[in-house]
Amino acid sequence: MMFKEFALAVEKEIRRLTDADDFTLHMSEYETIETRFAQNRITQHMGKIMLKGNISLEYANRNGSVSTNDFSLERIPMLLAQAKEMAMLTQPDLENIPSQPYCELKPRTNSYESVVKLTNEEMTDIVGVCIKRAEKAKAMISGMTEKTIYRSYMASKNGFTSSEEYASFGHSMTMKRENAETKLAISVLKMEQFNLEAELDRIEQQLNDLTEPVSMEAKPIAVILRPQAVANLFEWLYWMMDRRQADEGFTPYTDQAGKKFFGEKFNLYSTDKIEGLYVPESVGEMEPFKPITYVENGVIKNMPTSRFWAKDKGLEYVPYPANFVISGGDTTEEEMMRMVPEGLIINNFWYLRNIDSKRGEITGMTRDGVLYFKDGKIQHSVNNFRFNEIPHEVTRRILALGKAEQRSVEAILPTMLIDDFVFVDKSTF
């Protein structure tokens, strides 16, 4: 039985059996094929299909849910009984909102044949090319090439339904030579978006730029953030922008809606106008996807919120971004290096953590190689650093933006030149 046909059968059985005042059904199926490689050889090729989901029931504002990877029709009565038992054990939810009714959803294309029909042989060939390039560069390469086909189905008692299929290809690799090591990762909806030779050129150049690191003390300094570093830094930003948290005074966004809170050069939005960028049929709490501008020229236009908070405060419901676009410019990395006396090029960040929610301050560390430049030229590698920064304040110090590029199915991001990025300590890993 095909996934959607099976999901429809599960929904029909729930409707037949449940006595709940309301219910929602979420089902998803993941089909993955992975080729892993390490030390210049393929180490594993595997595939799996995984089904999972949950049923949530509501009785007089009491909510209970059950998660499972087995939706066999004969198990539905037991799953419903468990969810009902959980609901009866809870206190009434004073913020309960009825499930969504039926609505027309615009069909979206997130599954392309070039990925769906990608063969095992083609995937191992990609890895083979990577290994040959690494050997030629007298380096070691490790990573994973992956194809994922994701199918989902959602339904509510009040009539909402959504059925989607999404297919993506992902390729990540780490190249190492002696003590130098760097990484790249990319995911695409269409194989036409994936240029293996360009990716290998890019990672080899990153590796060649990494000399034996020169010790450098932490200090505020200009940085060029490459797109992966931008992604890891600013994905924290939109989670901090929650409207309810702001209204209740827990974040720096309190009373900032409609005001110029970010830097003039900063624009953040989600869109359905870019082919090859993931666009779901529905988002958040079972709402149709629609383009949303969150920040325009530094002004907060929309802040994500829940359906309950939107209704309670008379606001429009705004989901978190389903895709994530930060506008770019036309400044090259070489031009950026000439715009400041000295600075660092950051390939990536990791281990980001929240420090102070009220101020919006986070911490994290650099990774995959840090380059020091001066007088418009890369001089040498330096050690890794820990930073303490406030993302919205970072946007006020943007000096220039590079061309926005797509490095994942969900995000299009530019390179950024930022003044006085605050590094507070050296990092040894």
N, C-alpha and C positions, 0 to 999 in steps of 0.2 A: 504494500500500500504506500503511495506517495505521501510525503510529509503533509502537504496541505489537506489532502483527502483524510488522512488520519486525524489531523487537528480538528477538522470539521466534525468528525465522528465523536471525538472527545467532547467538544462543545455541546453537541446535540445530546449526549448522555448526561452531561452536567445539567443542562436545562430540564431534562426529563426527571432527574432524580432530586435536585436540590429544593429545599424549602426556604432558602436564604432570602432575605429582603433584597440583597444585591450580591453580585459576584464579579470577579475578573479572572480571566484565564490568560496566562503567558506561557507559550511553548517555543522552544528553539532547538534547532538541530545544527550541529557543527560537523562538517566533513573536512578533515585536514590531511594533507600529505606533506611530510617534512623530509628534507635531505640535510643531515647534519654533517659537518666536516671539521677536522681539526688537524693541526700539524701536517698540512698539505696532503690530506687524504680523506676520503669519505668514510665516516665512522658509523653512520646509521641512516637507513631510509625506512620510514614507517608511515602508516596511515591509520586513521581512526574515524569513527562516526560516533558522535555523542548526542544524546537527547536529554534535555532537561527543561524544567519549568516549574511553575507554581500555580496553585488555585487559592484565591482569597475569597472568603465569605464574610458577609456582614449581616448581623442580626441586631436590630434596634441599636445601631451605632457601635456594636461590639464586633471587633474584627479579629478574624483568625485565618491563618494561611498554612499551607503545607507545600513543601518543595519535594520534587521527585525526579528520577530519571526513568521511571517506568509508568507510562500512562495507559497501560493495558486496560481495555474497557471493563474487564472483570474487576479491576482494582479501583475503579472510580468510586463505588459506594464507600469503600474503606477510606479513601482519600478525603471524600466529603465529610465523613464522620469525624476524622481527625481534625479537619479544619474547623468544623462546628464545635468540637470539644474545646479547641483552643479559644474560639470566640467566646464561649460561655465562661471561660476562666479570666477573661480580661475585663477591665473597667470600660464603660462607654467612652468612645473617642469623641471628645467635644469638638474636634476639628474635622470630623468625617464629612466627606463630600461624595455625593452619589456618583457612580461610574458614568462615563460619557455615553451619550446616546449615539445612534447611527449618524454618520456624516459622510459626505463624499470626500474621498481622498484622491489626490492627483497621483496617477501612476508615475513611478520613478524608475530609472534604469541604473541599477547598481551591480548588474551581473552581465559581463561581456564574454563572448565565446573565446576570445584570445586567452583568457585566464581559465575559464571553465574547462576548456579542452586541452589545456597544458598537460603534456604527458610526463610520466616518470622519467623517460629517457631525456626529454628536453630539460627537466630540472637537473638531472645529474650532469648533463652537458654544460649547463651554466656553471656548476661547481667545478667541472673540469677546466674550463677556461680560467676561472679564478686561481686554481692551483698552478696552472702553467704560468700565469702572470707572476704569482708569488715566487715561484722557482727562478724565473728569469731575473726578478729583482733581488734574489738571494735573501728572501724573507719567508716567514711562515704565515699561513693564513688559516683562520678558523671562522666558523659561523653557521648560518642556517638559511636554507632556501625553503619557502613554505607557500603552499596554496591552501586557501581556506574558502569553503563555500558555506555560507550561513543562511539558514532559513528560519523565519520567525512567524508566529501567529499570535494575535491578541484578540480577545473578545470580552465583552461585558454583558451583563444581564440586560442592560438598557439598550443594547443594539449596536454598540461600536464593534467594528471588526477591522483588522489590518493584517495583511499577509505580504511578506516581503522575501526576496532572495538577494543576497549580497555575496559577491565573490571578489577575493583580493589575492594578490601575489606579494609576498614580502621577501626581502633579501637583506640579511645583515652579515657583516664580516669584520673581523679584527685582523689587522696585519701587524706583524711583529718582526723586528730585526734587532738582534742584540738586546739592549735595554729600552729601545724605542718601541712604542706600541700605540696604535690608534684604531678607531672604529668608525664605520659608516652603517647606516640603516635606511632603507626606503621601502615603502609599500605603495602599490598602485592598483587601480581597478581594471586597467587595460595594459596588456603587455607592450603596446605601442608607447606607453609612457616610461618604459624601463629601458635604459641604455646601459648595457653592461660595461662596454668599453669606457664610457664616460665615468661610471662609478669606480672602475678600477683605476682610471687615470687620477681620479680625485683622491682615492685613499692612498695611492702610491705617492702622490705629491704631498699629502699630509704626513706620510711616514718620512719622506726624504727631508722635510723641513725640521724634523725632530732630531736635534743634536743631543749630545749628553747634556742633561739639564744643568743650567747654571743657577746656583742658589740666589734667591731674591726674597727680600723681606716683603711682607704684606703691607699694602698701603692703598689709599684711593688712587685710581689711575684710569685713564681712558681705556675702553675695551672695544674690540670688534667681536660681536657675538654672531657666530655662524648660525644658520637656521635651526639646527638641532638644539643648540643652547637657548635660542629664543623660545622654542617650543617648550622646553623643560622649565624655563623661568616663568613664562606668561600663562601656562595652563593653570597655575595657581591663582592667577589674577581673577579669572571669571568665577571661580568658586568663592572667592572672597566677596564678590559683588552681590551676594544674595540679598534681595530687597528686605526680607523680614529681619535678617541679622542687622542690617543697616538701620531699619526703623526702630529696632529695639536697643540700639546704641552699642552694639558689640563690635563694630568694624569702623574703619575710617571713612566709610561711604555714607554715614549718617547725614541726612539733609543735603546730599550732594547731587541727587537726581536732577537732571536738567542743567547742571552747572559744569563749567570748564574745570575739571578736576585732574585730567591727564595732560600730557604735553601736546602742543599744537600739532605735532607730526604724527600723533598716534590715532589710528582708526582700527576698530575691531568690529567685525560683523560676520554673520552666517549668510549663505547665499545658495540659490539654485541655478545660477547663471553660468557656472563654470563646468564644462563637461569633464568628466573624469574625477570630480570631487564628490565624495559620498553625500547623498541627499536622501534621507529616509522619508517614507510616506507619512509617518507620525513620529512625534517626539514627546518627551516628558510624560505628562499624565494623560496619555492617549489623546493628543491634540494633533491636528494636521500640521505638517511642516510649513512654515512660511519664512521668507527672508527677514532677518532682524538686524538692525544696526544697534550695537551696544554702545560704542563710543565713536563719535564723529568729530574729527579735528580737536580732540581733547575733551569734548563735551559728552557727559553721560546721557545717552538717549533712552536706554532701556536697561533695567536690572532684572536678572532672573528671579522668579518667585514661584511659590506653590499656588495651586488653584484655590486652596483655602484662604491664603493670605490675600490673594487678589480679590476674592469675593468679599472677604471681611473688611477690606480697606477701600473697596470700590476702585480697584486697579485693573488694568488689563493683564491677563495671564501671560507671563513671559518665561519660556523654558530656557534651560541652559543650552549653550550652542551645540547643535548637532554636527556642524562643521565650523571651522575656526580659521578666519582669514584676517591677517594683519596687513594693511596696505604697505607697499614698498615704494621705492624710489628708483633712481637710475645711477646712484653713486657706486663705483666699483670698489673692491677691497683695496686696490692699489691707491685709488684716490683718497680713501678714508685714512690710510696710513700717512698721507701727506698733510692731512688736516690738523693733526695734533703732533706735538713734539715727540711723544713716546706713548707706548701703550702695549696692551696684550691682546692676542687673538685667542679666543676661547672656542674650542670645538664643541664642548658639551659640558653639562652640569649633571650631577647626580646627588642622591641622598638629601633632597630638599625637604625641609621641615619647617613648620610654623613656630615662630618665636613669640610673637605678640599680636594676637588677633585684632586688638583695638587699634594698633598702629599699622597693621598689615605687614609686619616685618617677618621675613623668612630667612633661613640660613641654608647653605648648601656648599658643595665642593665642585671644583673643576675636575674634568677627566678627559681622557683621549688626547692629551697633549696640549700644552700652553706655550705660545710663541711670544717672544718679546720683540717689538719693533721700535726703531728709532730713526729719525730723519728720513721717514718714508720707506724704510726697508726692514725686512725681517733680519734680526741679528742672531738669535739663537733661541733654544728652548729654555724654559725655566721650570721650577717645581710647581706642583699643584697648590691651590689655595682654598681656604674656606672664606665664604663671603657672608655678610649680613646686609640685606637690602630690603627696600620697600618697593615692590614692583610699580605702583602708580607714580612714585617719585622718580623711579628710573626713567619713565617715559618723558618726564620733563627735562631730562638731560640727553635726549636723543639729538645728536648732531647731524646725522645723515642716515639714509636708508638705502639699501641695495635693492636689486630686483627681487620681488617676491617669487618664491619657488615652492613647488609642491614636493615635500619629502615624505608625506604620508597620505593615505586615502582621505583623511579628515581635516588636513591642515595645509594652508598655503601661507608661508612666512618669509620675511626678508632677512638679510643680514643687517645688523644694526651697529652703528658707531655711537657709543654712549660715553659721556664724560664722567670722570670721578666715580667709577664703580667701586664700591666699598669692600675691599678685601681686608680681613681682620687677622688672619693667621696663615701659616704654611700648613699644607696637608702632605702627609707621607704616603697616602694611598689613593 
